[in-house]
Amino acid sequence: MAIVVDELVDVLHRERHLLENLVFRLIEARGLLATGEARFLGWAASDIDAAAAAVREVELRRATVLASTSPGPLPTLATLVAATTEPWKSLLDDHRMALGRLVGEVGAGLESTHDLAVAGLERVLAANHETEDRTDHLDDVGDHLGARWARDTIGDGGRDERSTLQPKRSRPFADLDDLDREITAAGYEAVLTATDRMTLPSLTRFLS
């Protein structure tokens, strides 16, 4: 039993490290979302996927170690803490508290990252609509632009007022071309996909 617990402690130490890396990747993505650095979101989403995959791998390793202790349902960490003597008891309990804290951080990180990605994607889609509306109006503006410019120039002694006819930028992505907006939207969607499919049910059950 001591050998199995020793191996379990090593696995839990590894799991803590990988969860911390996952939290970092979520913080990294959240920072990019908050600052509008959408061009790096695809990389951030890949980092989140890789971090989550590493956590899933160590969860399988943990399940394998636990299965070797006894047949039947896998024991929870709280059960192992209660049934184990020192020094393993304190080590396992320390891992239990740390893992519980990290699960909470991952949950909060997923929620905030997801919400920021949704908001960003909505802004990109709104910019698409704005550009379409702007294009519709440009035809009408073009019909009157020459006459308007000539009138303003003559009336103001030759001063060119064409800049007053330029549309105002009301959204962060309104001035991007179609391809850049598609790339930007894909970045937000990649982050949403990465966060939506991430779950830690095995770890949650193990800590319950």
C-alpha positions as CSV (number, residue, x, y, z in Angstrom):
1,M,0.0,0.0,0.0
2,A,2.9,2.4,0.8
3,I,4.3,1.9,-2.7
4,V,0.9,2.7,-4.3
5,V,0.5,5.8,-2.1
6,D,4.0,6.9,-3.0
7,E,3.2,6.6,-6.7
8,L,-0.2,8.4,-6.2
9,V,1.6,11.3,-4.4
10,D,3.9,11.7,-7.4
11,V,0.9,11.6,-9.8
12,L,-0.9,14.2,-7.8
13,H,2.1,16.5,-7.7
14,R,2.3,16.2,-11.5
15,E,-1.4,16.9,-11.7
16,R,-1.1,20.1,-9.7
17,H,1.7,21.3,-12.0
18,L,-0.4,20.6,-15.1
19,L,-3.5,22.4,-13.6
20,E,-1.4,25.4,-12.8
21,N,-0.2,25.4,-16.4
22,L,-3.8,25.3,-17.5
23,V,-4.7,28.2,-15.2
24,F,-1.8,30.1,-16.7
25,R,-3.0,29.4,-20.3
26,L,-6.5,30.7,-19.4
27,I,-5.0,33.8,-17.8
28,E,-2.9,34.3,-21.0
29,A,-5.9,34.0,-23.3
30,R,-8.0,36.3,-21.0
31,G,-5.3,38.9,-21.3
32,L,-5.3,38.7,-25.1
33,L,-9.1,39.0,-25.1
34,A,-9.1,41.9,-22.7
35,T,-6.5,43.9,-24.7
36,G,-8.0,43.1,-28.1
37,E,-4.9,41.2,-29.4
38,A,-7.1,39.0,-31.5
39,R,-4.4,37.9,-33.9
40,F,-2.8,35.6,-31.2
41,L,-6.1,34.0,-30.1
42,G,-5.6,30.9,-32.3
43,W,-2.3,30.2,-30.6
44,A,-3.8,30.8,-27.2
45,A,-6.6,28.4,-28.0
46,S,-4.1,25.7,-29.1
47,D,-2.2,26.3,-25.8
48,I,-5.4,25.7,-23.8
49,D,-6.2,22.6,-25.7
50,A,-2.7,21.2,-25.2
51,A,-2.8,22.0,-21.4
52,A,-6.2,20.4,-21.1
53,A,-5.0,17.3,-22.9
54,A,-2.0,17.0,-20.5
55,V,-4.4,17.1,-17.6
56,R,-6.6,14.4,-19.1
57,E,-3.5,12.2,-19.6
58,V,-2.5,12.5,-15.9
59,E,-6.1,11.8,-14.9
60,L,-5.9,8.5,-16.7
61,R,-2.6,7.8,-14.9
62,R,-4.2,8.6,-11.6
63,A,-7.1,6.3,-12.3
64,T,-4.7,3.5,-13.2
65,V,-2.8,3.9,-9.9
66,L,-6.1,4.0,-7.9
67,A,-7.4,0.9,-9.7
68,S,-4.4,-1.0,-8.4
69,T,-5.4,-0.4,-4.8
70,S,-8.5,-2.5,-4.8
71,P,-11.3,-3.7,-7.1
72,G,-14.6,-1.8,-7.4
73,P,-15.3,1.9,-7.5
74,L,-12.2,4.1,-7.3
75,P,-11.7,5.7,-3.9
76,T,-12.0,9.5,-3.5
77,L,-9.1,11.5,-2.2
78,A,-10.9,12.4,1.0
79,T,-11.4,8.6,1.6
80,L,-7.7,8.0,1.1
81,V,-6.8,10.8,3.5
82,A,-9.0,9.3,6.2
83,A,-7.6,5.8,5.7
84,T,-3.9,6.6,5.4
85,T,-1.3,7.1,8.1
86,E,1.4,9.7,8.3
87,P,3.4,10.9,6.6
88,W,1.2,10.1,3.6
89,K,-1.9,11.4,5.3
90,S,-0.6,15.0,5.4
91,L,0.8,14.8,1.9
92,L,-2.5,13.6,0.4
93,D,-4.4,16.2,2.4
94,D,-2.2,19.0,1.1
95,H,-2.7,17.8,-2.5
96,R,-6.5,17.6,-1.8
97,M,-6.7,21.2,-0.8
98,A,-4.4,22.5,-3.5
99,L,-6.2,20.5,-6.2
100,G,-9.6,21.8,-5.0
101,R,-8.3,25.4,-5.2
102,L,-6.9,24.9,-8.7
103,V,-10.2,23.4,-9.9
104,G,-11.9,26.5,-8.7
105,E,-9.4,28.7,-10.5
106,V,-9.9,26.7,-13.7
107,G,-13.6,27.1,-13.4
108,A,-13.4,30.8,-12.9
109,G,-10.9,31.1,-15.7
110,L,-13.0,29.2,-18.1
111,E,-16.1,31.3,-17.4
112,S,-14.3,34.7,-17.7
113,T,-12.4,33.6,-20.8
114,H,-15.6,32.3,-22.4
115,D,-17.5,35.5,-21.7
116,L,-14.8,37.7,-23.1
117,A,-14.6,35.6,-26.3
118,V,-18.3,35.8,-26.7
119,A,-18.2,39.6,-26.4
120,G,-15.3,39.9,-28.8
121,L,-17.0,37.7,-31.4
122,E,-20.2,39.7,-31.1
123,R,-18.1,42.9,-31.8
124,V,-16.6,41.3,-34.9
125,L,-20.1,40.3,-36.2
126,A,-21.4,43.8,-35.4
127,A,-18.5,45.2,-37.4
128,N,-19.5,43.0,-40.3
129,H,-23.0,44.4,-40.3
130,E,-21.7,47.9,-39.9
131,T,-19.5,47.5,-43.0
132,E,-22.4,46.1,-45.0
133,D,-24.5,49.1,-44.0
134,R,-21.7,51.5,-44.8
135,T,-21.2,49.9,-48.2
136,D,-24.9,50.4,-48.9
137,H,-24.7,54.1,-48.0
138,L,-21.5,54.7,-50.0
139,D,-23.4,54.5,-53.3
140,D,-25.7,57.2,-52.2
141,V,-22.9,59.3,-50.8
142,G,-21.0,58.9,-54.0
143,D,-23.8,60.4,-56.0
144,H,-23.7,63.6,-54.0
145,L,-20.0,63.7,-53.1
146,G,-18.8,65.8,-56.1
147,A,-21.5,68.4,-55.7
148,R,-21.0,68.6,-51.9
149,W,-17.2,68.9,-52.2
150,A,-17.5,71.6,-55.0
151,R,-20.0,73.6,-52.9
152,D,-17.9,73.5,-49.8
153,T,-14.7,74.4,-51.6
154,I,-16.2,77.4,-53.3
155,G,-18.0,78.6,-50.2
156,D,-14.9,78.4,-48.0
157,G,-12.3,79.9,-50.3
158,G,-10.8,76.7,-51.6
159,R,-10.7,74.8,-48.3
160,D,-11.2,71.0,-48.9
161,E,-13.9,69.7,-46.6
162,R,-13.9,66.1,-47.9
163,S,-12.7,64.7,-44.6
164,T,-16.0,65.7,-42.9
165,L,-17.7,63.1,-45.1
166,Q,-15.6,60.2,-43.8
167,P,-17.6,57.7,-41.7
168,K,-16.6,57.6,-38.1
169,R,-15.2,54.4,-36.6
170,S,-17.6,53.2,-33.9
171,R,-16.4,49.7,-33.3
172,P,-12.8,48.2,-32.9
173,F,-13.1,46.0,-35.9
174,A,-15.1,48.2,-38.3
175,D,-12.0,49.2,-40.4
176,L,-10.7,45.7,-40.9
177,D,-11.1,44.2,-44.4
178,D,-13.2,41.0,-44.8
179,L,-10.3,38.6,-44.6
180,D,-8.9,40.1,-41.4
181,R,-12.4,40.0,-39.8
182,E,-12.8,36.4,-40.8
183,I,-9.3,35.6,-39.2
184,T,-10.2,37.6,-36.1
185,A,-13.6,35.8,-35.8
186,A,-11.9,32.5,-36.2
187,G,-9.6,33.3,-33.3
188,Y,-12.5,34.1,-31.0
189,E,-14.3,30.9,-32.1
190,A,-11.2,28.8,-31.4
191,V,-11.1,30.1,-27.9
192,L,-14.8,29.4,-27.4
193,T,-14.4,25.9,-28.7
194,A,-11.4,25.2,-26.4
195,T,-13.3,26.5,-23.4
196,D,-16.6,24.8,-24.2
197,R,-15.2,21.3,-24.5
198,M,-13.0,21.4,-21.4
199,T,-14.4,19.5,-18.4
200,L,-12.7,17.9,-15.4
201,P,-15.4,15.4,-14.2
202,S,-12.9,12.8,-13.1
203,L,-11.0,15.2,-10.9
204,T,-14.2,16.7,-9.5
205,R,-15.4,13.2,-8.5
206,F,-12.0,12.3,-7.1
207,L,-12.0,15.4,-4.8
208,S,-15.7,15.0,-3.7
